[in-house]
């Protein structure tokens, strides 16, 4: 790693529709030395997440938008090069909001140390990172599944969805995944243990939901929004729980976001639809990490990482999330 230069992507303009390379400025600067309370980190891996598209937009959200001219926000993992903060030393492996850059100088309070002897480093951005925390708390704290219930997950072959279905099975529920393509559906059933999967690209989702959920849907974990959300709302049970984790089908709209047309099903079924943001559960991350690590050791839970090479490929690699090209948790190796 060249510690004398920092390769980085800065947000140059607010994207309209799909993200383009022209929405960013790629530049090389000298790394900024850390000040008191800061650490300099050589970034090794970056987590690429659908939420990044929302961070580029102006407007009120759960987190301020990335400012124009600012390094693009991203969770990352790397090795401390220099420290001006107690508790951090050169050689420590840390994770935090490092940004799309090769060398990050950040507040130590925004990072936490991880032990790379416990698991491969990319796992700390996947099942043992924010992805795992999102699946764990979204399903268990918001979805509140009970043994014997039917849990339906959209975007089920994605990073969060794949974990949600497996955790549902661990908790004694039926897991039905909705994914795009026969290969992804086979993966859900044959490798991850989902009870069944629906290929939204080649199958009629409403009919298949009726077939595979004959007793209705108790928990719907939504990662995509749009028409599939409406299809699932049509088949929810009395006092069902709908978890709104994401709406990837809507993030690149150039027209207004399509809301649920079938929302009266919530009234009829006295059901609950609730959004979830993983940061709300920060004080419980250690609990989730212990459970997830334990399930992985026992062979009950598996994680798949889709790792691309080279920070220079960032804009094109990010697009994989919105075209369905990624298979598993998308990570960029810097």
C-alpha positions in Angstrom: 0.0 0.0 0.0 1.3 3.4 -1.0 0.9 5.5 2.2 2.1 8.7 0.5 -1.0 9.1 -1.7 -4.7 8.8 -1.1 -6.8 7.7 -4.1 -10.4 8.8 -3.5 -13.8 9.4 -5.1 -15.6 12.6 -4.3 -19.3 13.3 -5.1 -19.2 15.8 -8.0 -23.0 16.1 -8.6 -26.3 14.7 -7.5 -27.1 11.7 -9.6 -30.3 11.6 -11.7 -31.4 8.0 -12.1 -28.7 5.4 -12.2 -25.3 6.5 -10.8 -22.7 7.3 -13.5 -18.9 7.7 -13.3 -19.4 11.4 -14.1 -21.2 11.8 -10.8 -17.9 11.5 -9.1 -14.4 13.0 -9.2 -11.5 10.6 -8.9 -8.4 12.3 -7.5 -5.2 11.6 -5.7 -4.2 13.7 -2.7 -1.6 13.4 0.0 -3.1 11.8 3.1 -3.9 14.2 5.9 -1.9 13.5 9.1 -4.1 12.7 12.1 -4.8 15.3 14.8 -5.7 14.6 18.4 -8.4 11.9 18.7 -7.9 10.8 15.1 -6.3 7.8 13.4 -5.0 7.3 9.9 -6.2 4.1 8.3 -4.9 2.2 5.2 -8.2 1.1 3.7 -8.4 -2.5 2.5 -12.0 -3.3 1.9 -15.1 -1.1 1.3 -18.8 -2.2 1.8 -21.0 -1.3 -1.1 -24.6 -0.9 -0.1 -27.9 0.2 -1.7 -28.2 2.9 1.0 -25.3 4.7 -0.7 -27.6 5.8 -3.5 -29.9 7.5 -1.0 -26.9 9.3 0.7 -26.2 11.1 -2.6 -29.6 12.8 -2.7 -30.5 16.1 -1.1 -33.3 16.2 1.5 -34.2 15.0 4.9 -33.2 11.5 5.8 -31.9 9.4 8.8 -28.4 10.7 8.0 -27.2 13.9 6.3 -26.5 13.6 2.6 -23.0 13.5 1.3 -22.0 17.1 0.4 -20.8 17.9 -3.1 -17.0 17.8 -3.2 -16.9 15.4 -0.2 -15.4 12.0 -0.2 -18.2 9.5 -0.9 -19.4 7.9 2.3 -18.8 4.2 2.8 -18.2 1.7 5.5 -14.8 0.2 5.3 -12.1 -1.9 7.0 -8.4 -1.4 7.2 -5.2 -1.2 9.2 -4.2 1.7 11.4 -1.1 3.5 10.0 -0.8 6.3 12.6 -2.7 7.0 15.7 -3.2 10.2 17.8 -6.0 8.5 19.8 -5.8 6.4 23.0 -6.7 2.8 22.5 -5.6 2.6 18.9 -2.1 1.7 17.7 -0.5 1.1 14.3 -1.3 -2.4 13.1 -4.8 -2.5 14.6 -7.5 -3.6 12.3 -10.5 -1.3 12.4 -13.9 -0.8 10.8 -15.9 2.3 10.5 -17.1 5.1 8.1 -13.8 5.3 6.1 -15.1 6.6 2.8 -14.3 5.6 -0.8 -10.6 6.2 -0.5 -7.3 4.3 0.0 -6.1 6.2 3.1 -8.6 7.6 5.6 -7.9 10.0 8.5 -11.0 9.9 10.7 -12.1 10.3 14.3 -11.2 7.3 16.3 -14.6 7.4 18.1 -16.2 6.6 14.8 -14.3 3.3 14.4 -14.0 0.1 16.3 -11.3 -2.6 16.5 -11.9 -6.1 15.1 -9.8 -9.2 15.5 -8.9 -10.6 12.1 -7.8 -13.9 13.7 -11.4 -14.7 14.4 -12.7 -14.5 10.8 -11.6 -13.4 7.3 -11.6 -9.6 7.1 -14.5 -9.2 4.5 -16.8 -11.0 7.0 -16.6 -7.9 9.3 -18.3 -5.9 6.5 -20.8 -8.7 5.9 -22.4 -11.2 8.4 -20.3 -9.8 11.3 -20.8 -6.2 10.3 -23.6 -3.8 9.5 -25.2 -6.3 7.0 -25.5 -8.9 9.8 -26.7 -6.3 12.3 -29.4 -5.2 9.8 -30.7 -8.7 9.2 -30.6 -9.6 12.9 -32.4 -6.6 14.3 -34.7 -6.0 11.3 -36.1 -9.5 11.6 -35.9 -10.2 15.3 -36.6 -6.8 16.9 -39.0 -5.4 14.3 -40.4 -8.5 12.6 -40.8 -10.4 15.8 -41.1 -13.9 14.2 -42.6 -16.7 16.1 -41.9 -20.5 15.6 -44.1 -21.9 12.9 -44.8 -18.6 11.2 -44.1 -17.9 7.5 -41.4 -15.2 6.8 -41.1 -13.9 3.2 -38.0 -12.0 2.2 -37.5 -9.9 -1.0 -34.0 -9.4 -2.3 -33.4 -12.7 -0.7 -30.1 -13.5 -2.5 -28.7 -10.1 -1.5 -26.5 -9.6 1.5 -29.2 -8.8 4.1 -32.0 -10.9 2.6 -29.9 -14.1 2.6 -29.2 -13.7 6.3 -32.8 -12.9 7.2 -34.0 -16.1 5.6 -31.4 -18.2 7.5 -32.2 -16.5 10.8 -35.9 -17.1 10.2 -35.1 -20.8 9.8 -33.0 -20.8 12.9 -35.9 -19.4 14.8 -38.3 -22.1 13.6 -40.0 -20.3 10.8 -40.7 -21.1 7.2 -38.5 -19.0 5.0 -39.7 -18.0 1.5 -37.3 -16.0 -0.6 -38.0 -13.8 -3.6 -35.0 -13.3 -5.9 -34.1 -12.7 -9.5 -32.9 -15.7 -11.6 -33.0 -19.5 -11.3 -29.4 -19.7 -10.0 -30.1 -17.4 -7.1 -33.2 -19.3 -6.2 -31.4 -22.6 -6.3 -28.7 -21.1 -4.0 -31.4 -20.0 -1.5 -32.9 -23.4 -1.2 -30.0 -25.8 -1.9 -27.2 -23.9 0.0 -28.9 -21.6 2.5 -31.8 -23.8 3.5 -34.8 -21.6 2.5 -38.0 -23.6 2.3 -38.6 -22.3 -1.2 -37.8 -19.5 -3.5 -39.7 -17.4 -6.1 -38.0 -16.1 -9.2 -39.6 -12.8 -9.9 -38.0 -12.6 -13.3 -39.8 -15.7 -14.7 -42.7 -16.4 -12.3 -45.9 -14.6 -11.4 -45.2 -13.5 -7.9 -48.8 -13.3 -6.6 -49.6 -16.8 -7.8 -46.4 -18.2 -6.4 -47.0 -16.5 -3.1 -50.4 -18.1 -2.9 -48.8 -21.5 -3.7 -45.9 -21.3 -1.3 -47.7 -19.4 1.5 -51.0 -21.3 1.7 -51.5 -20.0 5.3 -50.6 -16.4 4.4 -47.6 -14.3 5.3 -46.8 -13.5 9.0 -43.6 -11.5 8.5 -42.6 -9.7 5.2 -39.1 -8.4 5.2 -39.0 -5.9 2.3 -35.7 -4.9 0.6 -37.2 -3.9 -2.8 -40.4 -1.9 -2.5 -42.6 -1.3 -5.6 -44.9 -4.0 -7.0 -43.5 -6.9 -4.9 -44.3 -5.0 -1.7 -47.9 -4.7 -3.0 -48.0 -8.4 -3.9 -47.0 -9.4 -0.4 -49.4 -6.9 1.3 -52.2 -8.7 -0.5 -51.4 -11.9 1.3 -50.5 -10.9 4.8 -52.2 -12.4 7.8 -54.0 -10.9 10.8 -51.5 -8.9 12.9 -48.7 -9.5 10.4 -45.5 -7.5 10.6 -44.0 -5.8 7.5 -40.4 -4.7 7.9 -39.3 -1.9 5.6 -35.5 -2.3 5.3 -35.0 -0.9 1.8 -36.6 -0.2 -1.6 -34.0 -0.9 -4.1 -36.5 -0.9 -7.0 -37.2 2.8 -6.3 -33.7 4.3 -5.5 -32.9 5.3 -9.1 -36.3 6.7 -10.0 -36.5 9.9 -12.0 -40.2 10.0 -11.2 -41.9 10.0 -7.8 -41.3 7.0 -5.6 -44.1 4.4 -6.0 -45.7 3.9 -2.6 -47.8 0.9 -1.6 -51.2 1.0 -3.4 -52.4 -2.0 -1.3 -51.8 -0.3 2.1 -55.5 -0.9 3.2 -54.5 -4.5 3.7 -52.7 -3.2 6.8 -56.0 -1.8 8.1 -58.0 -4.9 7.3 -55.5 -7.2 8.9 -54.6 -4.9 11.8 -51.0 -5.4 10.6 -47.9 -3.3 11.3 -45.5 -1.8 8.7 -42.4 -0.4 10.3 -39.1 1.0 8.9 -35.8 0.0 10.5 -32.4 1.7 10.5 -29.6 -0.4 11.9 -28.0 2.5 13.8 -30.9 2.5 16.2 -29.6 -0.7 17.7 -25.9 0.3 18.1 -25.9 -0.5 21.8 -26.8 -4.1 21.0 -24.4 -4.9 18.2 -22.2 -7.1 20.5 -25.3 -9.3 21.2 -26.0 -9.8 17.5 -22.3 -10.4 16.7 -22.2 -13.2 19.4 -25.3 -14.9 18.1 -24.3 -14.6 14.4 -20.7 -15.9 15.1 -22.1 -18.8 17.1 -24.5 -19.8 14.3 -21.7 -19.6 11.8 -19.5 -21.9 14.0 -22.4 -24.3 14.3 -22.9 -24.4 10.5 -26.4 -22.9 10.8 -25.7 -19.7 9.0 -23.6 -19.0 5.9 -22.4 -15.8 4.3 -21.4 -15.2 0.7 -19.2 -12.3 -0.3 -18.9 -10.9 -3.9 -15.5 -9.2 -3.9 -14.5 -6.8 -6.7 -10.9 -5.5 -7.1 -9.6 -2.0 -7.4 -10.9 1.3 -6.0 -10.8 2.7 -9.5 -13.8 0.5 -10.4 -16.0 1.9 -7.7 -18.8 3.6 -9.8 -19.2 0.5 -12.1 -19.0 -1.9 -9.2 -21.6 0.0 -7.2 -24.0 -0.3 -10.2 -24.1 -4.1 -9.7 -26.4 -3.6 -6.8 -29.0 -2.0 -9.0 -28.7 -4.3 -12.0 -28.8 -7.5 -9.9 -25.3 -8.5 -11.1 -23.9 -9.0 -7.6 -24.3 -12.4 -5.9 -23.9 -12.0 -2.2 -22.5 -9.2 -0.1 -20.8 -6.7 -2.5 -17.4 -5.6 -1.3 -14.7 -3.6 -3.0 -11.1 -4.6 -2.3 -9.2 -1.4 -2.4 
